[in-house]
Amino acid sequence: MGIIVANLFITLDGVYQAPGGREEDTEGGFGFGGWQAPVSDDEADAAIGAEIGRIDALLLGRKTYDIFAGYWPQQSDMVGTTFNRVPKFVVSSSLTAPGWVGTTVLPDAAAAGRLREDYGEVHMFGSGVLIRSLLKDNVIDRLHLWLYPVTLGQGKRLFDGGTIPASFRLAEPARTFPKGSVSLVYERAGDVRTQDMPATQGA
């Protein structure tokens, strides 16, 4: 049985919109497209490249799919070669004729979950709406947050409306990079538990 890994490049205030370029996603009047590169570095980029190198299949939401399909088919670097080579799956109720070669349309989260039966590592990038949906249905096996030291105050946020209560545990040791970004890999750890903090001495 394989795993589904959701990779998300995210700011300190939880924004994942348009990390890669100024015109990547301007929805909502977003004015900070391309925020990732200035706070990234060679070590972080190498780690991301290693993550991409493990992909057996790519799973995307419709918005991210349209962005990727408009860019990656024309790229021949390592990332482009990988994305163009592996099977691609997009969850959509309206897409009927995907133009990116090797793409299959899936109807829902349950169909996405069944990809684990055929592929070792199914990776997602971006696709925040789909990630929230898959988390709700407990379909995502690992949540890989690439956290960057910047706040934007606007943009699409992962944990926005519709977030379900859940607890997580680190699946791998956290990694830090020279410009301050951090790689955090989490697995679901069941429901949220609550308890009172113990009283501090002398209180």
Secondary structure as UniProt FT lines:
FT   STRAND          3..11
FT   TURN            12..13
FT   TURN            22..23
FT   HELIX           27..29
FT   TURN            33..34
FT   HELIX           37..39
FT   HELIX           42..52
FT   TURN            53..54
FT   STRAND          57..61
FT   HELIX           62..69
FT   TURN            70..71
FT   HELIX           72..74
FT   HELIX           78..85
FT   STRAND          88..91
FT   TURN            101..102
FT   STRAND          103..106
FT   HELIX           109..113
FT   HELIX           114..117
FT   STRAND          121..125
FT   HELIX           128..136
FT   TURN            137..138
FT   STRAND          142..148
FT   TURN            161..162
FT   STRAND          168..170
FT   STRAND          175..176
FT   TURN            178..179
FT   STRAND          182..188
FT   TURN            201..202
//
